[in-house]
Amino acid sequence: MMFGDLESHPLYGVPTLILVSAKDRDEMAYASAGIIAHNMVLAAENKGLGACYLFGAAAALAAHPETIVKLDLPTGFLPVCGVGVGETEEELTIRDQKMNQIGINEI
């Protein structure tokens, strides 16, 4: 998908978009929003649904304050990430993960 391609779907065709908001310029709130979004994806997949992170949707909204006003968020909050959820034909399987993909330092 390319931005500006009118034939593409900016939300990858998901039927449901969940926006997670946080206080503007609050790094801890941004981190919490990311954790919330991750838990939503895990919960959706646990129920057999497809889910994906859509950070671009939140970034696009941030560029349009007039649209953010329509979301009726609490004062000082902005959408910081999105989660797309819907039925999927993809079979979700557990993958083996190589232990050396994530560095671990024991102290």
C-alpha atoms as an extended CHARMM CRD file, in Angstrom:
* protein
*
       107  EXT
         1         1  MET       CA              0.0000000000        0.0000000000        0.0000000000  PROA      1               0.0000000000
         2         2  MET       CA              1.2710000000        3.4490000000       -0.8260000000  PROA      2               0.0000000000
         3         3  PHE       CA              0.0300000000        6.7030000000        0.6520000000  PROA      3               0.0000000000
         4         4  GLY       CA             -2.0180000000        8.5590000000       -1.9280000000  PROA      4               0.0000000000
         5         5  ASP       CA             -3.0440000000        5.3840000000       -3.7290000000  PROA      5               0.0000000000
         6         6  LEU       CA             -6.8250000000        5.7930000000       -3.9880000000  PROA      6               0.0000000000
         7         7  GLU       CA             -7.2500000000        2.0790000000       -4.7210000000  PROA      7               0.0000000000
         8         8  SER       CA             -5.6960000000        1.0550000000       -1.4230000000  PROA      8               0.0000000000
         9         9  HSD       CA             -7.4280000000        1.0200000000        1.9400000000  PROA      9               0.0000000000
        10        10  PRO       CA             -5.5630000000        3.1060000000        4.5570000000  PROA      10              0.0000000000
        11        11  LEU       CA             -6.7850000000        0.7950000000        7.3150000000  PROA      11              0.0000000000
        12        12  TYR       CA             -5.9690000000       -2.4140000000        5.4250000000  PROA      12              0.0000000000
        13        13  GLY       CA             -9.6900000000       -3.1290000000        5.0840000000  PROA      13              0.0000000000
        14        14  VAL       CA            -10.3200000000       -3.7780000000        8.7870000000  PROA      14              0.0000000000
        15        15  PRO       CA            -13.9580000000       -3.3120000000        9.7840000000  PROA      15              0.0000000000
        16        16  THR       CA            -13.1620000000       -1.9660000000       13.2610000000  PROA      16              0.0000000000
        17        17  LEU       CA            -10.6200000000        0.6450000000       14.2850000000  PROA      17              0.0000000000
        18        18  ILE       CA             -9.9590000000        1.1740000000       17.9750000000  PROA      18              0.0000000000
        19        19  LEU       CA             -8.0480000000        4.3520000000       18.8090000000  PROA      19              0.0000000000
        20        20  VAL       CA             -6.0330000000        4.5670000000       22.0060000000  PROA      20              0.0000000000
        21        21  SER       CA             -5.4420000000        8.0880000000       23.2610000000  PROA      21              0.0000000000
        22        22  ALA       CA             -2.9720000000        9.6030000000       25.6890000000  PROA      22              0.0000000000
        23        23  LYS       CA             -2.1260000000       12.9680000000       27.1830000000  PROA      23              0.0000000000
        24        24  ASP       CA             -0.2590000000       15.0360000000       24.6300000000  PROA      24              0.0000000000
        25        25  ARG       CA              3.5190000000       15.0660000000       25.1240000000  PROA      25              0.0000000000
        26        26  ASP       CA              3.4350000000       12.6000000000       28.0430000000  PROA      26              0.0000000000
        27        27  GLU       CA              5.9640000000        9.8820000000       27.2030000000  PROA      27              0.0000000000
        28        28  MET       CA              4.7580000000        7.5320000000       29.9550000000  PROA      28              0.0000000000
        29        29  ALA       CA              1.1760000000        7.8560000000       28.7080000000  PROA      29              0.0000000000
        30        30  TYR       CA              2.3930000000        7.0630000000       25.1860000000  PROA      30              0.0000000000
        31        31  ALA       CA              4.1440000000        3.9420000000       26.4820000000  PROA      31              0.0000000000
        32        32  SER       CA              1.0050000000        2.9190000000       28.3650000000  PROA      32              0.0000000000
        33        33  ALA       CA             -1.0830000000        3.4180000000       25.2260000000  PROA      33              0.0000000000
        34        34  GLY       CA              1.2650000000        1.1130000000       23.3260000000  PROA      34              0.0000000000
        35        35  ILE       CA              0.9280000000       -1.5330000000       26.0310000000  PROA      35              0.0000000000
        36        36  ILE       CA             -2.8630000000       -1.1940000000       25.9430000000  PROA      36              0.0000000000
        37        37  ALA       CA             -2.8630000000       -1.5910000000       22.1520000000  PROA      37              0.0000000000
        38        38  HSD       CA             -0.6200000000       -4.6600000000       22.4110000000  PROA      38              0.0000000000
        39        39  ASN       CA             -2.9650000000       -6.2660000000       24.9540000000  PROA      39              0.0000000000
        40        40  MET       CA             -5.9170000000       -5.5610000000       22.6400000000  PROA      40              0.0000000000
        41        41  VAL       CA             -4.1350000000       -7.3330000000       19.7750000000  PROA      41              0.0000000000
        42        42  LEU       CA             -3.3270000000      -10.3230000000       21.9840000000  PROA      42              0.0000000000
        43        43  ALA       CA             -6.9280000000      -10.5080000000       23.2490000000  PROA      43              0.0000000000
        44        44  ALA       CA             -8.3440000000      -10.2860000000       19.7150000000  PROA      44              0.0000000000
        45        45  GLU       CA             -6.0320000000      -13.0090000000       18.4280000000  PROA      45              0.0000000000
        46        46  ASN       CA             -6.8840000000      -15.1570000000       21.4690000000  PROA      46              0.0000000000
        47        47  LYS       CA            -10.5280000000      -14.9900000000       20.3220000000  PROA      47              0.0000000000
        48        48  GLY       CA             -9.5680000000      -16.0380000000       16.7880000000  PROA      48              0.0000000000
        49        49  LEU       CA             -9.8040000000      -12.5450000000       15.2910000000  PROA      49              0.0000000000
        50        50  GLY       CA             -7.2470000000      -10.8340000000       13.1200000000  PROA      50              0.0000000000
        51        51  ALA       CA             -5.6390000000       -7.7160000000       14.5630000000  PROA      51              0.0000000000
        52        52  CYS       CA             -2.9390000000       -5.2570000000       13.5890000000  PROA      52              0.0000000000
        53        53  TYR       CA             -1.3490000000       -2.0850000000       14.8990000000  PROA      53              0.0000000000
        54        54  LEU       CA             -2.2670000000        1.0410000000       12.9500000000  PROA      54              0.0000000000
        55        55  PHE       CA             -0.0030000000        3.8090000000       14.1840000000  PROA      55              0.0000000000
        56        56  GLY       CA             -0.3480000000        5.6170000000       10.8650000000  PROA      56              0.0000000000
        57        57  ALA       CA             -4.0730000000        6.1430000000       11.4890000000  PROA      57              0.0000000000
        58        58  ALA       CA             -3.3380000000        8.0040000000       14.7170000000  PROA      58              0.0000000000
        59        59  ALA       CA             -0.5590000000       10.0030000000       13.0610000000  PROA      59              0.0000000000
        60        60  ALA       CA             -2.9030000000       10.9940000000       10.2310000000  PROA      60              0.0000000000
        61        61  LEU       CA             -5.5290000000       12.1350000000       12.7330000000  PROA      61              0.0000000000
        62        62  ALA       CA             -2.9520000000       14.1910000000       14.6290000000  PROA      62              0.0000000000
        63        63  ALA       CA             -2.3930000000       16.1800000000       11.4390000000  PROA      63              0.0000000000
        64        64  HSD       CA             -6.0980000000       17.1480000000       11.3840000000  PROA      64              0.0000000000
        65        65  PRO       CA             -7.1100000000       18.8750000000       14.6410000000  PROA      65              0.0000000000
        66        66  GLU       CA            -10.6250000000       19.4780000000       13.2970000000  PROA      66              0.0000000000
        67        67  THR       CA            -11.1880000000       15.7220000000       13.1710000000  PROA      67              0.0000000000
        68        68  ILE       CA             -9.7510000000       15.1860000000       16.6500000000  PROA      68              0.0000000000
        69        69  VAL       CA            -12.3200000000       17.6470000000       18.0020000000  PROA      69              0.0000000000
        70        70  LYS       CA            -15.0730000000       15.4140000000       16.5830000000  PROA      70              0.0000000000
        71        71  LEU       CA            -13.7360000000       12.4820000000       18.6420000000  PROA      71              0.0000000000
        72        72  ASP       CA            -14.7460000000       14.3570000000       21.8280000000  PROA      72              0.0000000000
        73        73  LEU       CA            -11.6340000000       13.2600000000       23.7290000000  PROA      73              0.0000000000
        74        74  PRO       CA            -10.8180000000       14.6630000000       27.1640000000  PROA      74              0.0000000000
        75        75  THR       CA             -8.8990000000       17.9380000000       27.0610000000  PROA      75              0.0000000000
        76        76  GLY       CA             -5.2180000000       17.4380000000       26.2790000000  PROA      76              0.0000000000
        77        77  PHE       CA             -5.5990000000       13.9190000000       24.8630000000  PROA      77              0.0000000000
        78        78  LEU       CA             -4.6110000000       12.8150000000       21.3630000000  PROA      78              0.0000000000
        79        79  PRO       CA             -4.9760000000        9.4740000000       19.5830000000  PROA      79              0.0000000000
        80        80  VAL       CA             -1.5110000000        7.8980000000       19.6440000000  PROA      80              0.0000000000
        81        81  CYS       CA             -2.1110000000        4.4350000000       18.2300000000  PROA      81              0.0000000000
        82        82  GLY       CA             -4.7750000000        2.3610000000       16.6230000000  PROA      82              0.0000000000
        83        83  VAL       CA             -5.7210000000       -1.2940000000       16.5550000000  PROA      83              0.0000000000
        84        84  GLY       CA             -7.5610000000       -2.7900000000       13.6130000000  PROA      84              0.0000000000
        85        85  VAL       CA             -9.7130000000       -5.8100000000       14.4730000000  PROA      85              0.0000000000
        86        86  GLY       CA            -11.8410000000       -8.1260000000       12.3660000000  PROA      86              0.0000000000
        87        87  GLU       CA            -12.5620000000      -11.6010000000       11.1310000000  PROA      87              0.0000000000
        88        88  THR       CA             -9.6940000000      -13.2400000000        9.3020000000  PROA      88              0.0000000000
        89        89  GLU       CA             -9.2370000000      -16.2290000000        7.0530000000  PROA      89              0.0000000000
        90        90  GLU       CA             -5.6090000000      -16.4480000000        8.0810000000  PROA      90              0.0000000000
        91        91  GLU       CA             -4.8470000000      -19.3630000000       10.3700000000  PROA      91              0.0000000000
        92        92  LEU       CA             -3.0510000000      -18.1180000000       13.4410000000  PROA      92              0.0000000000
        93        93  THR       CA             -0.3260000000      -20.5120000000       14.5240000000  PROA      93              0.0000000000
        94        94  ILE       CA              2.2950000000      -20.5150000000       17.2330000000  PROA      94              0.0000000000
        95        95  ARG       CA              5.7390000000      -19.9270000000       15.7970000000  PROA      95              0.0000000000
        96        96  ASP       CA              8.9910000000      -21.1100000000       17.2800000000  PROA      96              0.0000000000
        97        97  GLN       CA             11.1040000000      -18.1500000000       18.2800000000  PROA      97              0.0000000000
        98        98  LYS       CA             14.8770000000      -18.2300000000       18.2350000000  PROA      98              0.0000000000
        99        99  MET       CA             16.1480000000      -17.2950000000       21.6690000000  PROA      99              0.0000000000
       100       100  ASN       CA             19.0050000000      -15.2630000000       20.1970000000  PROA      100             0.0000000000
       101       101  GLN       CA             16.6310000000      -12.7340000000       18.5450000000  PROA      101             0.0000000000
       102       102  ILE       CA             16.3530000000      -10.7080000000       21.7360000000  PROA      102             0.0000000000
       103       103  GLY       CA             19.4320000000       -9.7660000000       23.6810000000  PROA      103             0.0000000000
       104       104  ILE       CA             19.4280000000      -10.5520000000       27.3840000000  PROA      104             0.0000000000
       105       105  ASN       CA             21.8820000000       -9.1730000000       29.9250000000  PROA      105             0.0000000000
       106       106  GLU       CA             21.8000000000      -10.6000000000       33.4180000000  PROA      106             0.0000000000
       107       107  ILE       CA             23.0690000000       -8.3710000000       36.1770000000  PROA      107             0.0000000000
